[in-house]
Amino acid sequence: MDTKTIKNKGLPVEDFILYILNKLEPEKSDKIRLNKLAFFAEFAFLNKFNQPLSTVEYAGADLGPVIDNYDAILKNMQEKNLIKMDGYKIRPLASPSSQLSPEHGAFVDGIINKYSVLSGNELISISHSTDSYKITTNDEKVMGGKINKKLALLETFLLDDETDKSVNEDELPAVDRSQLIQYATR
């Protein structure tokens, strides 16, 4: 199978999922971990490189950010013999057909390694504390909305290095100030 290196467009959804699954230990390869690692890798990548890692869209769900329509995507991948699902467990049966550049791959692998050692509950807890999830779900009151990838600029905790990365406020999504909640002040 020929592989191609992706630049600026991001990995196709199936390749991104296969990339992550091929990096996980088999006993830790499940739907929760896949969704959380995809979100963390994508948003850390966007924050660091200011370009998408994948074409995946994310939605706010009860257990935190998830790959939008992940059940349908995974079922389709299983029908194509790309993965095997057994309940919540997922096993890759193929490698991605697209590759990341060495620099991007090393960065993504670092995020996957950092967060894959955590339990499912820890991953869920961290994902619930992300600003992009809280904003999208209106602090967990409205589920199912798509998470704007521009909100990745808020997730600086995902980056390992303590760089002095400044945020260009023009790149953040517009906020309707009339919808903001007034807090009591002294």
Secondary structure, 3 states (H helix, E strand, C coil): CCCEECCCCCECHHHHHHHHHHHCCHHHCEHHHHHHHHHHHHHHHHHHHCCCCECCCEEEECCEEEECCHHHHHHHHHHCCCEEEECCEEEECCCCCEECCHHHHHHHHHHHHHHHCCCHHHHHHHHHCCHHHHHHCCCCCCCCCEECHHHHHHCHHHCCCCCCCCCCHHHCCCCCHHHCCCCCCC
